């Protein structure tokens, strides 16, 4: 894992914990890692998993995330072989 950057932290009231989405590269492809904690000031962040986005991108960045009804909307900025434009997951 490399290019670990662009953290986006928010409180997830459904799970009563803080989540952090971080941009990274794995095998030359952009991925988003999801970490969780109950105390964001601590160093106790646990990896929850990855967000899978279709396509081959060098980097992904979570520009904003919010809940709309029962859906969680994440605006992503992508950098890669295709032109850079926001996508919604």
N, C-alpha and C positions, 0 to 999 in steps of 0.2 A: 504494500500500500504506500503510495506517495502523493505529493501535491495536496496534503491535508490542509484545507483552508475554508474560509467563508462560513463560519458557524452561524446558525440561526437558532436562537433559543426562545421557547415559548412554554407557557403552562398549559398542560393538557388536563382539563378539569374532569374528563371522563375517567382517567386513570389516577387523578390526584397526584401528579408528578410533573416535573419539568422534562421537556424533551429538547434535544439539540440535534439539528440536521447539519451535517458537515460534508462539504465537497471533498472528494478524493479521487485518485486514479488507481485502478487495479488492472494490471496487465495492459496498460496503455489506454484504457477506456474510463470515461468519467462515471462515477457512481456517487450515490448519496448515502451516507451512513447515518443511522438514527441511534442516539444515545439517550439514556434516561437517568434521572436522579430525583430524590426528594429534597435535596439541599443543593441548589445551584452554586453556592459559594464554596462547596467542598470540592475535593479532587476525586470524589466517588461517583464518577459517571460510568454507567455500564452500557455496553453495546447491546442494543435491542435488535438490530438487524439492518438490512439495506432496503432502499426504495428502488425498485426496478423500473427503468425507463427504456422503452424500446428505441433503438437507434444506436449508432456508433458516434459518441461524442468524446472529445478530449477532456472536457470538464463540464460539470453541471453545477448550478448555484441556485439554491432556494431563495428567491427574492422576497417572497411573502407566503404566508400560510394562514388559513383561517377556516373556521367551520361555517358551513352554510346549510342549514337544515341538518340532515343526517350525513352529509358529505363533508370531507375535509379537502379543501382546495389548496393546491400548492402551485404557485407561479414559479416556473423555472427559467433560468437563462442558460443557454447551451452554447458551447464552443466546440466546433469540430469541422467535419468535412462539409456539412451543409452550412448555409448562411446562418448567422446568429440571429435568433428571434425568440421571444418568449413562448413557452409551451405550458399547457395546463395539464396536470396529472390528477 
